[in-house]
Amino acid sequence: MSAGTPKSLPSSGQKSIQDISHPLSAEDSVLTPSPDIGNTTSSIGEKDLSLPNGTPVDTSSPASSSSLLNRLQLDDDLDGETRDLFVTVDDPKKHVSTMETYITYRVSTKTTRTEFDLPEYSVRRRYQDFDWLRIKLEESQPTHLIPPLPEKFVMKGVVDRFSEEFVETRRKALDKFLKRVADHPVLSFNEHFNVFLSAKDLNAYKRQGLALLTKMGESVKYVTGGYKLRSRPLEFAAMGDYLDVFTQKLGTIDRIAQRIIKEQSEYLVELREYGPVYSGWASSEGDLQEPLEGVSGCIANCSTALEELTEDMSEDFLPVLREYVLYIESMKNVLKKRDQVQAEYEAKLEAVAFRKEERTGVPTDVEKCQDRVECFNADLKADWDRWQNNKRQDFRQLLTGMADKNIQYYEKCLAAWESIIPLLQDKQDAKTDTN
């Protein structure tokens, strides 16, 4: 059963756009901070809770934080970073036709780059358009790490791919994908990316089959698999080992997080059955009616807080884990391509060494192959450093948000239970005065 059109979220305010030099013209590229994971402040603390008798529940606690994210400044953030390309994905819409049903997203662009004819664009794209862009980026920029897209098929635990929750989760992932590409000093100048952001009719370009591969792209694309690498250089071998360990860690965290969400959901069912028992009991207990209704209200408030905590974990925490699992796969693919180019270079060197013909220097094809290896190594190292920087920022924000949401959850529950203490004390004092 399909849900209604999901509500679009307001995009974050854009910084002022200033002219800057082409990043490729500089000797040292500046790492661009990763896009925000999203507003990770829990909505639990934003709602006022009250008991059935009207007693307000105070959720502020002087001994703890009401919002870690509002007080913690990540030292990795680069304040004053000048950008000249801003991309936002929002406003998902459902389209129903006789042939298919699909979702499109609005892609808004603001830029001062001369490669664009206009300073602003607004186009609509569906998932397969994003997939086309990523394939083109891989073909034309084989030496670079291409950010991952969310899985094409329904994500784990999601049944209806047209549900508001699924569409919003995908929108966030697509928005992050484009922001990562826009922040890259090389990928953001790719002509396919320009077409994706500006073309009103993207299908026309797809039909033309634009082949805008760079010389490096062509040379790497047609490398055969007949070359075998002797050994991967130590620095790249260390990258592969790190990715293997990181994959295992993410897999373990994901499995445990899935279990926690399942147990929280089961506990939530029990709480929703538990609270009404006290309200039903209160109807037959005159002296205890108010305290019993207060307990029932506390349980209801705790249920609401737990539900929001579980939703935050499902919608904010798990998607980041899945994104980085896909990121690891992308990085491993780039490493394999680098190995193929190096293997080709080693094979050609061996062929030259075995020839007993007179040589005045290294053959041109060997020199070109060596240039490809060096270019691949430089691009991969730069992207690795950029990826590590983004990963550090993403996970610090993610873990800070998780801590903040858990603190707010327990503050909410603590305040709810503390608020019924006066009700119990009032009854006890009244009984003492009667005696």
C-alpha positions in Angstrom: 0.0 0.0 0.0 1.6 3.3 -1.1 1.8 6.2 1.2 1.0 9.8 0.3 3.6 12.2 -1.0 6.3 12.6 1.7 6.7 16.0 3.3 9.7 17.8 2.0 12.2 19.0 4.5 13.5 22.6 4.3 17.0 22.8 3.0 19.7 24.4 5.1 20.6 28.0 4.4 23.2 28.5 1.8 26.5 30.3 2.6 27.4 33.3 0.5 28.9 32.3 -2.8 32.2 33.9 -3.7 34.5 33.5 -6.7 37.4 31.2 -6.2 40.1 29.8 -8.5 39.7 26.4 -10.1 40.8 23.8 -7.5 42.8 21.9 -10.1 44.9 25.0 -10.8 46.3 25.0 -7.3 49.2 22.8 -6.2 47.7 21.8 -3.0 44.0 20.9 -2.9 41.9 21.9 0.1 39.9 19.2 1.7 36.3 20.0 1.9 34.4 19.0 5.0 31.8 16.4 4.5 28.1 17.4 4.3 26.2 17.3 7.4 24.6 14.0 8.2 21.5 15.9 9.0 19.9 17.5 12.0 20.7 14.9 14.6 19.1 16.7 17.5 16.3 14.4 18.9 12.8 15.7 18.7 12.1 14.0 22.1 13.3 17.1 24.0 11.2 19.4 21.9 7.8 18.1 23.0 6.1 19.0 26.2 4.9 16.1 28.2 2.3 16.2 30.9 0.4 13.8 33.2 -3.3 13.1 32.9 -3.9 15.5 35.9 -2.2 18.3 34.0 1.1 18.2 35.9 3.8 19.4 33.5 6.9 17.3 33.1 10.1 19.3 33.4 12.8 17.7 31.2 15.6 20.1 31.9 18.3 18.8 34.1 21.1 21.1 35.4 23.4 18.2 35.9 23.2 16.9 32.3 23.0 18.2 28.8 19.8 19.0 27.0 21.6 19.1 23.7 25.1 18.0 23.2 25.1 19.1 19.5 24.3 22.7 20.5 27.3 22.8 22.8 30.0 20.7 21.1 32.0 22.2 18.2 33.8 19.6 16.1 37.4 20.7 15.6 37.4 19.2 12.1 34.9 21.7 10.8 36.5 24.2 8.5 34.9 27.6 9.3 34.8 30.1 6.5 35.3 27.5 3.7 34.6 29.2 0.4 32.5 27.2 -2.0 31.2 28.0 -5.5 28.8 25.1 -6.0 25.8 24.2 -3.8 23.5 21.3 -4.5 20.4 20.2 -2.6 18.0 17.2 -3.1 14.5 17.7 -1.8 10.8 17.7 -2.6 10.2 14.0 -3.5 7.1 13.4 -5.6 5.4 10.2 -6.6 4.5 9.6 -10.3 2.0 7.1 -11.3 1.5 6.0 -14.9 0.1 3.0 -16.8 3.6 1.5 -17.2 5.3 2.3 -13.9 5.3 4.1 -10.5 8.3 6.0 -9.4 9.6 8.8 -7.3 11.4 11.9 -8.5 13.4 14.4 -6.5 14.1 18.1 -7.1 17.8 18.8 -7.5 18.6 22.5 -6.9 21.9 24.0 -7.8 23.5 27.4 -7.1 26.9 28.2 -8.6 29.2 30.9 -9.8 31.3 28.6 -12.0 31.8 29.6 -15.6 31.2 26.1 -16.8 27.5 26.6 -16.1 25.5 28.9 -18.3 23.2 30.0 -15.4 23.8 30.7 -11.7 20.8 28.6 -10.6 19.2 25.4 -11.8 16.2 23.3 -10.6 15.6 19.9 -12.3 13.8 16.7 -11.3 15.6 13.4 -11.2 14.7 9.8 -10.4 16.9 7.2 -8.8 18.0 5.7 -12.2 19.4 9.2 -13.2 21.6 9.2 -10.1 22.7 5.7 -11.0 23.5 6.9 -14.5 25.6 9.7 -13.1 27.6 7.4 -10.9 28.3 5.0 -13.7 29.6 7.8 -15.9 31.8 9.1 -13.1 33.3 5.7 -12.6 34.0 5.4 -16.4 35.5 8.9 -16.8 37.3 9.2 -13.5 38.6 5.6 -12.8 41.4 6.8 -10.6 39.1 8.5 -8.1 36.8 7.2 -5.3 33.2 7.7 -6.4 30.8 8.2 -3.4 28.2 5.4 -3.1 24.5 5.5 -3.8 21.9 3.9 -1.5 21.0 0.4 -2.5 18.7 0.3 -5.6 16.4 -2.2 -4.0 14.4 -2.0 -0.8 16.6 -1.6 2.2 16.7 -4.1 5.0 13.6 -3.8 7.2 11.7 -1.6 4.7 8.7 -3.2 2.9 7.1 -0.4 1.0 9.6 1.5 -1.2 7.0 4.3 -1.7 6.4 4.8 2.1 7.3 8.2 3.4 10.0 6.8 5.7 11.8 5.0 2.9 11.5 7.9 0.5 12.9 10.3 3.1 15.8 8.0 3.9 16.7 7.7 0.2 16.4 11.4 -0.3 18.9 12.0 2.4 21.3 9.5 0.9 20.9 11.0 -2.6 21.5 14.5 -1.2 24.6 13.3 0.6 25.9 11.7 -2.6 25.6 14.8 -4.7 27.1 17.0 -1.9 30.1 14.7 -1.8 30.6 14.9 -5.5 30.1 18.7 -5.5 32.8 19.0 -2.7 35.3 17.0 -4.7 38.0 19.1 -6.4 38.0 16.8 -9.5 34.6 15.1 -9.7 32.7 18.3 -9.4 34.2 19.5 -12.7 33.1 16.4 -14.5 31.0 17.2 -17.6 28.5 14.4 -16.8 28.0 16.1 -13.4 27.4 19.4 -15.1 24.8 17.8 -17.4 23.1 16.0 -14.5 22.6 19.3 -12.6 21.6 21.5 -15.5 19.9 19.5 -18.3 16.1 19.7 -18.4 15.9 16.5 -20.5 18.6 14.2 -19.2 17.2 11.3 -21.3 18.4 13.1 -24.4 21.9 12.9 -23.2 21.5 9.3 -22.2 20.4 8.4 -25.7 23.3 10.2 -27.2 25.6 8.0 -25.1 28.1 10.7 -24.3 31.6 9.3 -24.2 33.6 12.0 -22.5 36.2 9.7 -21.0 39.5 11.3 -20.3 42.7 9.8 -21.7 43.3 8.2 -18.3 39.8 6.8 -18.3 40.2 5.2 -21.7 43.6 3.7 -20.8 42.3 2.2 -17.6 39.0 1.0 -18.9 40.6 -1.2 -21.5 43.2 -2.7 -19.3 42.9 -6.5 -19.7 42.9 -8.9 -16.8 45.8 -10.8 -18.1 48.4 -9.1 -15.9 49.1 -10.3 -12.4 50.5 -8.1 -9.7 53.5 -9.4 -7.9 52.8 -7.5 -4.6 50.8 -4.5 -3.7 53.0 -1.6 -2.3 53.0 -1.4 1.5 51.0 1.8 1.7 48.2 0.4 -0.5 48.4 -3.0 1.2 47.8 -1.2 4.5 44.7 0.5 3.0 43.3 -2.9 2.0 44.0 -4.3 5.4 42.3 -1.4 7.1 39.2 -1.7 4.9 38.9 -5.4 5.8 39.1 -4.7 9.5 36.7 -1.7 9.2 34.2 -3.9 7.3 34.2 -6.4 10.2 33.7 -3.7 12.8 30.8 -2.0 10.9 29.2 -5.4 10.4 29.4 -6.2 14.1 28.0 -2.8 15.1 25.2 -3.1 12.5 24.1 -6.6 13.8 24.1 -5.5 17.4 22.2 -2.3 16.5 19.6 -4.3 14.6 19.1 -6.5 17.7 18.8 -3.4 20.0 16.1 -1.9 17.7 14.3 -5.2 17.7 14.4 -5.5 21.5 13.4 -1.8 21.9 10.4 -2.4 19.6 9.3 -5.5 21.6 9.7 -3.5 24.8 7.6 -0.7 23.3 4.8 -3.1 22.7 4.9 -4.3 26.3 4.9 -0.7 27.6 1.9 0.2 25.5 0.0 -2.7 27.1 1.4 -2.0 30.6 0.3 1.6 30.9 -3.5 1.1 30.4 -3.5 -1.5 33.2 -2.9 1.2 35.7 -5.5 3.6 34.2 -8.1 0.7 34.3 -7.2 0.0 37.9 -7.6 3.7 38.8 -11.3 3.6 38.0 -11.9 1.2 40.9 -9.6 2.8 43.5 -10.9 6.1 44.8 -7.9 6.9 47.0 -5.3 5.8 44.5 -7.0 7.1 41.4 -4.8 10.1 40.9 -1.4 8.4 41.6 -2.4 5.4 39.4 -3.4 7.7 36.5 -0.1 9.4 37.0 1.8 6.2 36.6 -0.1 5.3 33.5 0.7 8.7 32.1 4.4 8.3 32.9 4.5 5.0 31.1 2.8 6.5 28.1 5.3 9.3 28.0 8.2 6.9 28.3 6.7 4.9 25.5 6.6 8.0 23.3 10.2 8.8 24.1 11.4 5.2 23.4 9.5 5.2 20.1 11.3 8.3 18.9 14.7 7.0 20.1 14.2 3.8 18.1 13.1 5.8 15.0 16.2 8.0 15.3 18.4 4.9 15.5 16.7 3.4 12.4 16.6 6.6 10.3 19.9 8.3 11.3 22.3 5.7 12.8 21.9 2.6 10.5 21.9 4.5 7.2 25.4 5.9 8.0 26.7 2.4 8.7 25.3 1.2 5.4 26.7 4.1 3.5 30.2 3.4 4.7 29.9 -0.3 4.0 29.2 0.7 0.4 32.0 3.2 0.5 34.4 0.4 1.5 33.3 -1.6 -1.6 33.9 1.5 -3.8 37.4 2.0 -2.3 38.3 -1.7 -2.8 37.3 -1.4 -6.5 39.6 1.6 -6.9 42.4 -0.4 -5.3 41.8 -3.2 -7.7 41.9 -0.9 -10.7 45.2 0.6 -9.4 46.6 -2.9 -9.0 45.7 -3.7 -12.6 47.5 -0.6 -13.9 50.6 -1.4 -11.9 50.5 -5.0 -13.1 50.4 -3.9 -16.7 53.4 -1.6 -16.0 55.4 -4.4 -14.4 54.6 -6.8 -17.3 55.7 -4.2 -19.9 58.9 -3.6 -17.9 59.7 -7.3 -17.9 59.0 -7.6 -21.6 61.5 -4.8 -22.3 64.1 -6.4 -20.0 63.8 -9.8 -21.8 64.3 -8.2 -25.2 67.9 -8.4 -26.4 67.5 -5.6 -28.8 69.5 -2.5 -28.5 67.8 0.2 -26.5 68.6 3.8 -26.1 65.9 4.4 -23.5 62.7 3.3 -22.0 60.0 2.7 -24.7 57.3 5.3 -24.9 54.4 2.9 -24.0 56.3 1.9 -20.8 56.7 5.5 -19.9 53.0 6.2 -20.5 52.1 3.2 -18.3 54.4 4.5 -15.6 52.7 7.9 -15.8 49.3 6.2 -15.4 50.5 4.3 -12.3 51.9 7.5 -10.7 48.7 9.4 -11.5 46.6 6.6 -10.1 48.7 6.5 -6.9 48.4 10.3 -6.4 44.7 10.4 -7.0 44.0 7.4 -4.7 46.1 8.8 -1.9 44.3 12.2 -2.1 40.9 10.6 -2.1 41.9 8.3 0.8 42.9 11.3 2.9 39.7 13.1 2.0 37.6 10.0 2.8 39.3 9.5 6.2 38.6 13.2 7.0 35.0 12.8 6.0 34.7 9.6 7.9 36.1 11.2 11.1 33.6 14.1 10.9 30.6 11.8 10.0 31.2 9.4 12.8 32.0 12.0 15.4 28.7 13.8 14.5 26.9 10.5 14.5 28.1 9.4 17.9 27.6 12.8 19.4 24.0 12.7 18.1 23.5 9.2 19.5 24.8 10.3 22.9 22.5 13.4 22.8 19.4 11.4 21.9 20.0 8.8 24.6 20.6 11.6 27.2 17.4 13.3 26.3 15.5 10.0 26.4 16.7 9.2 29.9 16.1 12.8 31.0 12.6 12.6 29.7 11.8 9.3 31.5 13.5 10.5 34.7 11.5 13.8 34.7 8.3 11.9 34.1 8.7 9.6 37.0 10.0 12.3 39.3 6.8 14.4 38.5 4.5 11.8 40.2 6.3 11.9 43.5 4.3 14.9 44.7 1.1 13.1 43.8 2.1 10.2 46.1 3.3 12.5 48.8 0.1 14.6 48.8 -2.0 11.4 49.3 0.2 10.3 52.1 0.1 13.7 53.8 -3.7 13.9 53.4 -4.1 10.4 55.0 -1.8 11.5 57.9 -3.9 14.6 58.6 -7.1 12.6 58.5 -5.8 10.2 61.2 
